[in-house]
Amino acid sequence: MTTRKQINDRIEAYAKAVRDRSPKAVSELFAERFDHIVHGVGTDTNNPWNTKRETDREGITKIYEDFFSNVADMAVEYANRTIDVECNSAAMVVRVKSGSISMENALHIKWNEEGKIIFFYNWYGQSPG
């Protein structure tokens, strides 16, 4: 059975890939097929915080390339983690600050037995105050 430490390590691997701004490293954390849904703040394709969905690594690489090219340096924190070892999943609050933008997101991730992401659901929201 997966342990809490393994799930925390997987979250940290994703956090490192994001902090390193590496679309390739992010995409390698996903299984061959998966469900990646971002419930964003609109559908404007020029807004990096928009709604998007992807199911393959090529697409996820493109999403993160676009995001990193449109979002300047950012500070990101993966907090308030709720870990479910039996279901190999975790939910957390993601706090992102980039310039004058301050987001507070709800993120749920589920991994397969090989430790690859198979479900990634993220709800963007602006931080209160």
C-alpha positions as CSV (number, residue, x, y, z in Angstrom):
1,M,0.0,0.0,0.0
2,T,1.1,3.6,-0.7
3,T,2.3,5.5,2.3
4,R,1.7,9.1,3.4
5,K,5.4,9.8,2.8
6,Q,5.2,8.5,-0.8
7,I,2.2,10.8,-1.5
8,N,3.9,13.7,0.1
9,D,7.0,13.0,-2.0
10,R,4.8,12.9,-5.1
11,I,3.3,16.3,-4.2
12,E,6.8,17.7,-3.7
13,A,8.0,16.3,-7.0
14,Y,5.1,18.1,-8.8
15,A,5.9,21.3,-6.7
16,K,9.6,21.1,-7.7
17,A,8.7,20.7,-11.4
18,V,6.4,23.8,-11.2
19,R,8.9,25.9,-9.2
20,D,11.6,24.9,-11.7
21,R,9.2,26.0,-14.5
22,S,9.8,22.7,-16.4
23,P,6.9,21.6,-18.6
24,K,8.8,18.4,-19.5
25,A,9.3,17.5,-15.8
26,V,5.6,18.2,-15.1
27,S,4.5,16.0,-18.0
28,E,6.7,13.1,-16.9
29,L,4.8,12.9,-13.6
30,F,1.6,12.0,-15.5
31,A,0.6,8.5,-16.7
32,E,0.3,7.9,-20.4
33,R,-3.4,8.7,-20.2
34,F,-5.0,10.8,-17.5
35,D,-7.7,13.4,-16.8
36,H,-6.4,16.9,-16.2
37,I,-9.1,19.5,-15.6
38,V,-8.6,23.1,-14.5
39,H,-11.7,25.0,-13.5
40,G,-10.4,28.5,-14.2
41,V,-11.4,32.1,-14.0
42,G,-12.9,32.3,-17.5
43,T,-12.3,30.9,-20.9
44,D,-10.2,33.7,-22.4
45,T,-7.3,31.8,-24.1
46,N,-5.0,34.7,-23.3
47,N,-5.6,34.4,-19.6
48,P,-3.2,31.9,-18.1
49,W,-5.7,31.2,-15.3
50,N,-8.4,30.0,-17.8
51,T,-10.3,26.8,-17.9
52,K,-8.5,23.9,-19.6
53,R,-8.6,20.1,-20.0
54,E,-6.0,17.6,-21.2
55,T,-5.6,13.9,-21.4
56,D,-2.1,13.2,-22.8
57,R,1.5,14.2,-22.1
58,E,2.0,16.2,-25.3
59,G,-1.1,18.3,-24.3
60,I,0.0,18.8,-20.7
61,T,3.5,19.9,-21.9
62,K,1.8,22.6,-24.1
63,I,-0.5,23.7,-21.2
64,Y,2.5,24.2,-18.9
65,E,4.7,25.9,-21.6
66,D,1.9,28.4,-22.2
67,F,1.3,28.9,-18.5
68,F,5.0,29.5,-17.7
69,S,5.4,31.8,-20.6
70,N,2.5,34.0,-19.5
71,V,3.0,34.0,-15.7
72,A,6.0,35.8,-14.4
73,D,8.0,34.6,-11.4
74,M,5.7,33.1,-8.9
75,A,5.7,31.9,-5.4
76,V,3.7,28.7,-4.9
77,E,2.7,26.8,-1.7
78,Y,1.0,23.4,-1.4
79,A,-0.8,23.6,2.0
80,N,-3.5,22.0,4.1
81,R,-2.9,18.6,2.6
82,T,-5.5,15.9,3.1
83,I,-4.0,12.5,2.2
84,D,-5.9,9.3,1.4
85,V,-3.4,6.4,1.3
86,E,-6.1,3.8,0.5
87,C,-7.2,5.7,-2.6
88,N,-3.7,6.9,-3.5
89,S,-4.8,10.5,-3.6
90,A,-4.5,13.9,-2.0
91,A,-6.4,17.2,-1.8
92,M,-4.7,20.5,-0.9
93,V,-4.9,24.3,-1.1
94,V,-2.5,25.8,-3.5
95,R,-1.5,29.4,-2.9
96,V,0.1,31.3,-5.8
97,K,1.5,34.8,-5.9
98,S,2.7,36.4,-9.1
99,G,3.1,40.1,-9.2
100,S,-0.2,41.6,-8.1
101,I,-2.1,38.3,-8.7
102,S,-2.9,36.2,-5.6
103,M,-4.7,32.9,-6.3
104,E,-5.9,30.3,-3.8
105,N,-6.7,27.0,-5.6
106,A,-8.2,23.7,-4.5
107,L,-6.3,20.8,-6.0
108,H,-7.1,17.0,-6.0
109,I,-4.6,14.5,-7.4
110,K,-4.8,10.7,-7.7
111,W,-2.0,8.5,-8.7
112,N,-1.9,5.0,-10.2
113,E,0.1,2.1,-8.7
114,E,3.3,3.2,-10.5
115,G,3.0,6.7,-8.9
116,K,1.9,8.5,-12.0
117,I,-0.9,11.1,-12.0
118,I,-4.1,9.8,-13.4
119,F,-6.6,12.4,-12.1
120,F,-5.7,16.1,-11.6
121,Y,-8.5,18.5,-10.8
122,N,-7.7,22.1,-10.0
123,W,-10.2,24.9,-9.2
124,Y,-8.7,28.4,-9.5
125,G,-9.9,31.2,-7.3
126,Q,-8.7,34.6,-6.3
127,S,-7.4,34.8,-2.7
128,P,-9.8,36.6,-0.3
129,G,-8.3,40.0,0.6
